[in-house]
Amino acid sequence: MVLLVGALVAASCTTDDDDASGADGTRDVPSNVAELMDADEYATARWALRVAPIEGDGATSEVAPDKISAMASNAKLYSVGTWLDVYGPDDTIETPVYGLGEVGGGTLGGDLVLRAMGDLVMGGREAGSGELGYSVPPQPDANGLPGAMPSPGDPLAGLNDLAEQVAAAGVTDVGGNVVIDDRLFEPWTTPRPLEVSPIVINDNLMAIVTTPGTEGEPATIEAIPETAAFTVVNDTETVAAGADSTIELEPVPDAEGEPTNTLTVSGQIATDSDPTLNIYDVPDPASFARTLFIEALQRAGVTVTADPLAVNEAGALPDADSYETDNDPLATLTSPPLSEIATLIWKISHNYGADLSVCLLAVSEGSTDCEDGFAPIRSRIDDRGINQDEVWMLDGSGSNMASTTPHAMTTWIQWLHTLDWGDQLTEMLPILGTDGSLTLAQQDSPAKGKVQAKTGTWASHDPGSGLFLMLDQSLAGLMESDDGETYAFAVYLNGTTVQTPDELLDILDQVAGVAAALQQSL
């Protein structure tokens, strides 16, 4: 592929126009784009791309358009796009709470059950404001990217709302247990790996913000959410300005080496350091949510006799259909429209949300096995005339095997644009130099605001060489020409290395620069 780019540059020096042509029959790419692709740092890399009008056949630029390329989080365009098509962008998720027993004198004689339905935000992230809140880099990437901060809004807002509704329904005491019914689908461990559950509170993370204090003293730590579900031990030290910050968050193991619900924050933080965010993946989302819900009920004035720190026991519940038939819900939480949740997933590349969309697609198929959620994705790929071997997916978020061809991806984007909500894509995807994962990319480019695209990144540290290996950096979405025409595009850079984590962000900016140059050439 490097030879192709070299040929493109050579051709650009010998033709009368600004385009360069490959000898293997690929269409032309602008010579300035070829020069960007042929930079020294990409000597070991492979490029593939395609730019095509949003309607009709043909392409304006192509390089290896039918060759498989690692796509990483571009996979979210397939998974979340299908989810929106199946359910509709205006659909909402209803999370009900049922009382399994009679209420007499304010006491519920049986269990109080929250039926988890796959609401990604559960009232958090400023739900109801019309635009779900996020930080860049996003909270779920805190352990991998510097500068991440907690998600805006109260992560317990939905549980507080439900608890207040339960109290308003006349329940002052819960005589039975409090249970999270998480049987909507079976737990799914993805290749990333992520453990996907129908109940999601604060991305199923404990977030710890560490702020420097006085030199020689412990730092200040804040746990989000504040809960008895986890005990947090502060073993930090504030050190002199200019020193390295080395804050880590780890669970304390038990005698068998298994993690406990005690978390230790350790390491040092400099007096001139910004607050640092560390996250811990909650190993039992249902038990975590159960504790948080009991705490919310107590804040609402509802007495719960059951142990708030006990393990959630959904297996003892009757079939959900039976208790739904026999009882009206005491409380219901309505999610934002799916279009808002999809926008959040695409803007910040929310891995958990994309994998959750596959599980909800399985539910639409009448299955509790999340892998059955690939069937509606695959049927739509087939309906578009895309060969199945042009799209590799093991999850909804884009694991390291996730791959596609530029031709398949641009065909898919062209189809998304034809849907009833397709004209919203330009606002739902990250916008070059403006928001989401493209906030910092090409901010001074004349293409700023004219490229709307899903990013894809897969990188890992090589402990032997010390290099950071970038399997993929990609962009796929829409771009608008200066005369107002819309184009679908996909750009893939596979197989390059850098020396430092900061250089990984530089690669994103440079791939965005290729997209910007393509936009300017239209």
C-alpha positions in Angstrom: 0.0 0.0 0.0 2.9 2.3 0.6 4.0 1.6 -2.9 0.6 2.7 -4.1 0.9 6.0 -2.3 4.4 6.5 -3.7 3.0 5.9 -7.2 0.3 8.4 -6.5 2.8 11.1 -5.6 5.0 10.2 -8.6 2.0 10.5 -10.9 1.0 13.8 -9.4 4.4 15.2 -10.6 3.8 14.1 -14.1 0.2 15.0 -14.8 -1.3 18.3 -15.7 -4.0 18.3 -13.1 -3.9 18.1 -9.3 -4.9 14.5 -9.1 -2.7 11.4 -8.8 -3.6 8.0 -10.2 -2.7 4.5 -9.1 -1.5 2.0 -11.7 -3.8 -0.7 -10.2 -7.0 0.9 -11.3 -7.9 2.8 -8.2 -9.5 6.2 -8.8 -7.6 9.4 -8.4 -6.8 11.1 -5.1 -5.6 14.7 -4.9 -1.8 15.1 -4.8 -1.8 16.9 -1.5 -3.7 14.0 0.0 -1.2 11.5 -1.4 1.7 13.6 0.0 0.1 13.4 3.5 -0.3 9.7 3.2 3.3 9.2 2.0 4.9 10.9 5.1 7.9 9.2 6.6 6.1 8.2 9.8 3.8 6.0 7.7 6.5 4.0 6.0 5.2 0.8 7.6 1.5 1.7 7.4 -1.3 0.9 5.0 -3.9 3.4 3.9 -7.3 2.8 2.4 -10.1 5.3 1.7 -13.1 6.1 -0.3 -15.1 9.3 -0.9 -18.5 9.0 -2.7 -21.5 11.3 -3.4 -24.2 10.6 -0.8 -26.5 9.6 -3.6 -25.7 7.5 -6.7 -22.8 5.2 -7.7 -19.1 5.9 -8.2 -16.5 7.7 -6.1 -14.5 10.9 -6.3 -11.4 9.4 -4.5 -10.3 5.8 -3.7 -7.3 4.0 -2.4 -7.7 0.2 -1.9 -11.5 0.6 -1.5 -12.2 -3.1 -1.5 -9.4 -4.2 0.9 -10.2 -5.1 4.5 -9.0 -2.5 7.0 -9.1 -2.5 10.8 -11.8 -0.1 11.7 -12.0 -0.2 15.5 -14.8 2.1 16.7 -16.1 2.7 13.2 -18.0 -0.5 14.0 -20.4 1.6 16.1 -21.8 3.0 12.8 -23.0 -0.6 12.0 -24.2 -1.5 15.5 -25.8 1.7 16.7 -27.1 2.6 13.2 -29.0 -0.8 13.1 -30.3 -0.2 16.7 -31.7 3.1 15.6 -33.3 1.6 12.5 -34.9 -1.3 14.5 -36.4 0.8 17.3 -36.6 4.2 15.8 -34.9 7.4 16.9 -37.8 8.7 18.9 -38.3 5.5 20.9 -37.6 5.6 24.7 -36.7 2.9 27.2 -39.1 2.6 30.2 -37.6 1.3 33.4 -40.3 0.2 35.8 -40.4 -0.5 39.6 -42.9 -3.0 40.9 -44.1 -3.9 44.3 -44.7 -7.7 44.7 -47.2 -7.6 47.4 -49.9 -5.5 49.0 -49.3 -2.1 50.5 -50.9 -1.7 53.9 -50.3 1.2 56.3 -47.4 2.3 54.1 -45.7 -1.1 54.2 -45.0 -3.1 51.1 -45.6 -6.7 52.1 -43.3 -8.2 49.5 -40.2 -7.4 47.4 -39.6 -4.1 45.6 -38.3 -4.9 42.1 -36.5 -2.6 39.6 -36.7 -4.2 36.2 -33.6 -3.2 34.3 -34.4 -2.5 30.6 -31.0 -1.4 29.1 -31.2 2.4 29.7 -27.6 3.5 29.3 -27.9 6.8 31.2 -30.6 6.0 33.8 -31.4 9.7 34.4 -27.7 10.7 34.6 -25.6 12.8 32.2 -28.1 15.7 32.5 -30.9 13.6 30.9 -33.9 15.7 30.0 -31.8 18.7 29.0 -32.1 17.8 25.3 -28.4 17.0 25.0 -26.7 14.4 27.1 -23.6 15.6 28.9 -20.1 14.3 28.3 -16.5 15.2 28.9 -13.6 14.9 26.4 -11.7 12.6 26.9 -14.8 10.7 28.3 -15.0 9.2 31.7 -14.8 5.5 30.5 -11.4 6.2 29.0 -9.9 7.7 32.2 -7.4 5.0 32.8 -6.1 5.2 29.3 -6.2 8.9 28.4 -5.0 11.8 30.5 -7.3 14.7 31.1 -10.6 12.7 31.4 -13.1 13.9 33.9 -16.4 12.6 35.4 -19.5 12.7 33.3 -21.6 15.8 33.8 -24.7 15.6 35.9 -25.8 13.4 38.8 -25.3 9.7 38.0 -27.9 8.8 40.7 -30.6 11.1 39.3 -32.7 8.3 37.8 -32.6 6.2 41.0 -33.5 9.2 43.1 -36.5 9.9 40.7 -37.7 6.3 41.0 -37.3 6.3 44.8 -39.3 9.5 45.1 -42.0 8.0 43.0 -42.2 5.0 45.2 -42.5 7.2 48.2 -45.2 9.3 46.5 -47.1 6.0 45.8 -47.5 5.7 49.5 -44.7 3.2 50.3 -42.9 4.1 53.5 -41.5 0.7 54.4 -40.3 -2.3 52.2 -41.1 -5.4 54.1 -39.4 -7.7 51.6 -36.2 -7.5 49.6 -35.1 -4.9 47.1 -34.1 -6.6 43.8 -32.7 -5.5 40.5 -34.3 -7.8 37.8 -31.4 -8.0 35.3 -32.8 -10.9 33.3 -33.6 -8.9 30.2 -30.6 -10.6 28.6 -27.8 -12.8 29.8 -24.6 -11.1 30.8 -22.2 -10.8 27.8 -18.5 -10.6 28.1 -17.2 -8.9 25.0 -13.7 -9.4 23.5 -12.6 -5.9 24.8 -13.5 -7.2 27.5 -16.6 -5.6 28.9 -19.3 -7.2 31.0 -22.5 -5.9 29.5 -25.6 -5.8 31.8 -29.2 -4.5 31.4 -28.6 -2.2 34.4 -26.2 0.7 34.0 -25.4 3.3 36.6 -22.6 5.8 36.0 -21.3 3.6 33.2 -21.0 0.8 35.9 -17.9 2.5 37.1 -16.7 3.8 40.4 -14.9 7.1 39.5 -12.4 8.6 41.9 -11.2 12.2 41.5 -7.9 13.0 43.2 -7.0 16.6 43.9 -3.6 17.7 45.2 -3.5 19.1 48.7 -0.6 20.6 50.7 2.8 19.2 50.0 3.6 16.3 52.3 -0.1 15.7 53.1 -2.6 13.2 51.5 -4.5 14.4 48.4 -8.2 15.0 48.5 -10.3 12.2 47.0 -13.9 12.2 45.8 -15.8 9.1 45.0 -18.5 9.3 42.3 -21.1 8.1 43.2 -20.9 8.4 47.0 -22.0 5.0 48.3 -21.5 2.4 50.9 -21.1 -0.2 48.1 -17.4 0.5 48.1 -14.9 1.6 50.8 -12.2 3.9 49.4 -8.9 4.1 51.2 -6.8 7.2 50.7 -3.1 6.2 50.5 -1.9 9.2 48.4 0.7 11.9 49.0 0.9 15.4 47.7 4.4 16.2 46.4 6.3 19.2 45.1 5.3 21.0 42.0 6.7 19.6 38.8 7.0 16.0 40.0 5.3 13.2 38.2 1.8 12.2 39.3 1.4 8.4 39.7 -2.1 8.0 41.1 -3.5 4.4 40.8 -6.8 2.8 41.9 -6.9 -0.9 42.8 -9.2 -3.2 44.7 -7.8 -4.8 47.8 -7.7 -8.6 47.3 -9.0 -11.1 49.8 -7.2 -14.2 51.1 -7.8 -16.0 47.8 -6.6 -13.1 45.7 -10.1 -12.1 44.6 -11.0 -8.4 44.5 -13.0 -7.0 47.4 -15.2 -3.9 47.7 -12.4 -2.0 49.3 -10.6 0.3 46.8 -7.2 1.8 47.5 -6.1 5.1 45.9 -2.3 5.2 46.0 0.6 7.1 44.5 1.6 10.7 44.4 0.2 13.9 42.9 2.1 17.2 42.4 0.8 20.4 44.0 0.5 22.0 40.5 -1.2 19.0 39.0 -4.8 19.1 37.7 -7.3 16.8 39.4 -6.8 13.2 38.2 -9.7 10.7 37.4 -9.3 7.0 37.9 -12.0 4.5 37.3 -12.9 1.0 38.5 -15.1 -1.4 36.5 -17.8 -2.6 38.9 -17.7 -6.4 38.8 -21.4 -7.0 39.8 -23.5 -4.2 38.2 -26.8 -5.5 39.6 -25.6 -5.6 43.2 -24.0 -2.2 42.8 -27.3 -0.8 41.5 -29.2 -2.5 44.3 -27.2 -0.8 47.0 -27.5 2.5 45.2 -31.3 2.1 44.8 -31.7 1.2 48.5 -29.7 4.3 49.4 -31.9 6.4 47.1 -35.0 5.0 48.8 -33.6 5.9 52.2 -33.0 9.4 51.1 -36.6 9.5 49.9 -37.8 8.5 53.3 -38.6 4.8 52.6 -37.3 2.4 55.2 -35.7 -0.8 53.9 -35.0 -3.7 56.3 -33.0 -5.8 53.8 -29.2 -5.5 54.0 -28.2 -2.9 51.4 -24.8 -4.6 50.9 -26.2 -8.0 50.2 -25.7 -9.7 46.8 -28.6 -9.1 44.3 -30.8 -12.2 44.0 -32.8 -11.9 40.8 -33.0 -15.7 40.4 -35.6 -16.0 43.1 -38.0 -13.6 41.3 -41.1 -14.9 39.4 -41.1 -14.6 35.7 -41.2 -10.9 34.7 -44.3 -11.3 32.5 -46.2 -12.7 35.5 -45.5 -9.8 37.8 -46.0 -7.2 35.1 -49.4 -8.7 34.4 -50.4 -8.8 38.0 -49.1 -5.4 39.1 -49.0 -1.8 37.9 -45.6 -0.2 38.3 -45.1 2.0 41.4 -42.6 4.1 39.5 -41.3 4.4 35.9 -38.2 6.2 34.5 -38.3 7.2 30.9 -35.0 7.5 29.0 -34.2 10.3 26.6 -35.0 9.4 22.9 -32.7 6.8 21.4 -31.4 9.5 19.0 -29.9 11.3 22.0 -28.3 8.1 23.4 -27.0 7.2 20.0 -25.5 10.7 19.7 -23.7 10.3 23.0 -22.3 6.9 21.9 -21.1 8.3 18.6 -19.8 11.6 20.0 -17.5 10.1 22.6 -17.2 6.5 21.2 -19.0 5.0 24.2 -17.9 1.3 24.1 -20.4 0.1 26.7 -23.3 1.8 25.0 -22.5 0.3 21.6 -22.2 -3.2 23.0 -25.5 -2.6 24.9 -27.1 -1.8 21.6 -26.3 -5.2 20.3 -27.9 -6.8 23.4 -31.0 -4.7 22.8 -31.1 -5.8 19.2 -31.1 -9.4 20.5 -34.1 -8.5 22.7 -35.9 -7.2 19.6 -35.3 -10.7 18.1 -36.9 -12.3 21.2 -33.6 -13.6 22.5 -31.7 -13.2 25.8 -28.4 -14.1 24.0 -26.6 -10.9 23.0 -24.9 -12.5 20.1 -28.3 -12.9 18.4 -28.2 -9.1 18.1 -25.8 -9.5 15.2 -28.6 -11.0 13.0 -30.4 -7.7 12.3 -27.0 -6.0 11.6 -26.1 -8.7 9.2 -29.4 -8.7 7.4 -29.1 -5.0 6.7 -25.5 -5.4 5.5 -26.8 -8.0 3.1 -29.7 -5.8 2.0 -27.3 -3.1 1.1 -25.5 -5.5 -1.3 -22.4 -5.5 0.8 -20.5 -8.8 0.9 -20.6 -10.3 4.5 -16.8 -10.8 4.4 -16.3 -7.1 4.0 -17.5 -6.4 7.6 -15.8 -8.2 10.6 -17.5 -7.6 13.9 -17.2 -9.5 17.3 -18.9 -6.9 19.3 -20.8 -3.6 18.9 -18.0 -1.3 19.9 -15.1 -2.3 17.7 -12.7 -4.8 19.2 -9.2 -5.3 17.7 -10.5 -7.7 15.0 -13.2 -5.3 13.8 -12.6 -4.5 10.2 -14.3 -3.4 7.0 -13.6 -2.1 3.5 -14.0 1.6 2.6 -16.5 0.6 0.0 -18.7 -1.3 2.5 -18.5 1.6 5.0 -19.4 4.3 2.6 -22.2 2.2 1.2 -23.5 1.8 4.8 -23.3 5.5 5.4 -25.1 6.3 2.2 -27.9 4.0 3.4 -28.1 5.6 6.9 -28.5 9.0 5.2 -31.6 7.7 3.4 -33.4 6.9 6.6 -36.1 9.1 8.1 -33.6 10.4 10.7 -30.6 10.4 8.3 -30.5 14.2 8.0 -29.6 14.3 11.7 -26.3 12.4 11.1 -24.4 15.6 10.6 -25.3 16.6 14.2 -25.1 13.1 15.8 -21.5 12.4 14.7 -18.4 14.2 16.0 -17.8 17.4 14.1 -14.3 18.2 12.9 -12.6 20.8 15.2 -15.9 21.3 17.1 -17.1 18.6 19.4 -16.9 15.0 20.6 -13.8 13.0 19.8 -12.9 15.5 17.0 -13.0 18.5 19.3 -9.2 19.1 19.1 -8.6 17.8 15.5 -7.9 20.3 12.7 -9.2 23.3 14.7 -7.6 25.8 12.3 -8.5 23.9 9.1 -10.9 25.5 6.5 -12.7 22.1 6.7 -13.6 22.7 10.4 -17.3 22.0 10.9 -17.6 20.5 7.4 -16.6 17.0 8.3 -18.8 14.9 10.6 -17.3 11.5 11.3 -17.0 8.6 13.7 -13.4 8.1 14.9 -11.8 4.7 15.3 -8.6 4.1 17.4 -7.0 0.9 18.5 -3.5 1.1 20.0 -1.5 -0.8 22.6 1.9 -0.5 24.3 4.6 -2.9 23.3 6.6 -3.6 26.5 9.6 -5.0 24.6 10.2 -2.1 22.3 8.6 0.6 24.3 6.7 1.7 21.3 3.0 2.4 21.1 1.5 0.3 18.3 -1.5 1.7 16.4 -3.4 -1.0 14.7 -6.0 1.5 13.4 -6.8 5.2 13.3 -9.8 5.9 11.2 -12.6 8.3 10.3 -15.9 7.5 8.6 -18.9 9.7 8.1 -20.0 12.7 6.0 -18.3 15.7 4.5 -19.8 18.7 2.8 -18.3 20.4 -0.1 -18.0 24.2 -0.3 -20.9 24.2 -2.7 -23.2 22.4 -0.3 -23.0 18.8 -1.7 -22.8 15.9 0.8 -20.4 13.0 0.5 -19.9 9.7 2.4 -16.3 8.9 3.2 -14.1 6.5 5.1 -10.3 6.8 5.7 -8.3 4.0 7.3 -4.7 4.1 8.5 -3.5 0.7 9.7 -0.1 -0.3 11.2 2.0 2.6 12.5 4.0 3.2 15.6 4.7 6.1 17.9 7.0 6.8 20.8 4.6 8.4 23.4 0.9 8.4 24.2 0.6 12.1 23.2 1.7 11.1 19.7 -1.4 8.9 19.4 -3.5 12.0 19.5 -1.2 13.6 16.9 -2.0 10.6 14.6 -5.7 11.3 15.0 -5.1 14.9 14.0 -3.1 13.9 11.0 -5.7 11.4 9.7 -8.3 14.1 10.3 -6.0 16.3 8.1 -6.3 13.7 5.3 -10.1 14.0 5.7 -9.9 17.8 5.7 -7.8 17.8 2.5 -10.3 15.5 0.8 -13.1 17.8 1.8 -11.2 20.8 0.5 -10.7 19.0 -2.8 -14.4 18.5 -3.5 
